[in-house]
Amino acid sequence: MKVTLLYPDREWGKDRTYFDREEIVKDLNLHILFRAAASLYDEEAEAGKTVQVAQERSNEIMDMMKRVMLTPLATPEEVHYRQQMVKEAISNYDRMEEFYRNIKSAVEDINKYAMARKKQGYGSGSDLGRRNVANIEYLERLIYHLNRVSATLDRWGEHFVTEEMQAFKDQFFEEYSPDFMGLLEKVVRDLRSSTLDGIIDVSASLGPGLFMSNLTLTNIWVSNKIRLTFLKKAAKRFGKFCQSLFTVEELVFEGENQNLWQDISDIKNATLGGVMRHFQSFLEEQEVFFQKLYSQAAFLMGAANLHRRMKRMNVDVCFPEVTDRKDIRFEGLVELSLAINSLRCPVDNSLCADDKHLIVITGANQGGKSTYLRSIGIAQIMLQCGLYVPAKSFSSGLYGKVFTHFTRREDSAMNSGRLDEELGRMERIVDNLSKDSVLFLNESFATTTEKEGSIIAADITKALYERGIRVMMVTHLMAFAQSCYAQHPEHALFLSAEREEDGTRTFRMVEQEPELTSYGLDLFEEVLNKNA
C-alpha cells in the first residue's frame, strides 16, 4: 500500500531539497524549531524517565521535521493536501499520538528482528526449525501491529476533520480488510500449530539414488481435530503451494529409529521453510510499509507538537495562502525561534509588498531588523512544506530555491578573511539562482569599508533586481541604501526599524526612506548610563 500522509498521489521520494540546507538551518535558527517539534516525550521525562532517553526517543521526529521542512512542495495543490493532514494531526492530537506510538512499536520490532537475523546464522535440521519458529513469531508480530493500526484508524474515523485522512483510512482498509486479516490470522495459527503438536503431511517422488523429489505440502493435521482451511484468497495472495493445507485426521507414527525421526524432522522443517518463503514478499512489503508510515507520521506528530508549543506561548497561528510570487503579505508575524527560546510571544510585524521583489531594511541598531528578516524566512520555509505559520495571516508564492546569506562571526575555522568568505558564499548562491528563487541577505558585505561594501551590494542587487529575483535584505550600508532609494525603483520597498524620539526601539518595521545613521550612539549612551 502507498503511504500518502504527505503527498496526495505518491509516497515520500527523492524530491529536490534546498541548496545549502545547513546554511538555511543555521541562518534561520531552524534547529530550534526541530527540537521543539520533537518534544513528544516531555511528559515521560517529567514522570521519572531521564531526559537523555526522552531525547533519543524523539530523534526520528526531529530528523523527519528537518527532511520535510527543507524539501519544498511544488504546487498549491500539494501545499493544500499537506496542510489538511497537518490540521488532522492538530485537531486529533491524542489519536495522532496513539497512531504514531503504534507505528513506532512496529518499527522497533522490525529492527529487532533484522538485528537477530543478522546475528544468528542458521544451518539445517534443528537450526532450520528454530528459524521457522522465529519467522512465524515475526509474522504474528506484524499482524498484531497491523491490527493495532487498524483499530486506531477505526476509532479515529468517527472524529476525522479532513477528507484527506478519511481517504487514507479507506485505502488502508481496502488493503487490509477484516476478511483478509481474519484469513491471515487463521493461517498463522495453523502454522504455529504445526511447530507444536501438529503433523505435516507431504507427498514426494523418489528420484535417482532414492532421493526425494517433487516434495509437496498437502496437509497439516492438528491434534484438536479442528478443520482449518485457507480461503480461495489465500491461493491468490500466497500461491497454490498453500492450498488445501488442513485435514481433521491424525497420524500416529511409532518407531525407535532416531535417524528416521531426524529425517522426518528435517522434512517437516524444510516444508515449513517452503511455506515461509511464500510469505517472504509479504513480510518485506510490511517492513517497507511500516518504515514509510513511521517517517511520515513522525512529521505529522512533530507538526502537532510544535503547534501545541506555539499555542502555549500565545503565538497566533494561521495556515498560509499560496499566491503569485510577485506578492507577499502578512499580518501579526513573529519570529518563531525567538518565541521558543524566550518562552513568550515577541513583537509582531505586518507587511504588504504586492509586486515588490526588492525589500531593503535599514534603521536603528538593535531595532529588530535581523529578527524581522528571519521571521519572514522561517514563515516562507513553513509555508512551502505545508505547515502553519506564526502570524494572523500570511500569503506568498512558492519558491523552488531559497537562499540565505547572513554575516558570520569570524572563527578559527576560517582559512581566509571574512570578506573572502562572504564573497565565496555569494558566488555559490549566484551560480545556483533561478527565476523561482528568493534570497535573504542579512548585513552582507559589512565586513569591509562602507564604500567598498556599498559598491559590491549595489552591483549584486542591481543584477538580481533586473532578473526579477526576489531579494529581502537588511543592511547597514547607508550609502548603498540611499543611492538605491534615489533611483525610485518601481518594484522595490524600503523599510526602517522604528525608533521613537527618546531612542526607544519598538521592534516594528515601517515604510521609510533610508537614513544616514543607524543611531549607534543611542546604544553607546545606554552602556555609559548603565556603568555610571
Summary of the structure (lengths in Angstrom):
residues: 532
radius of gyration: 31.9
end to end distance: 71.4
largest distance: 106.7
contacts: 1676
relative contact order: 0.12
helix: 55%
strand: 14%
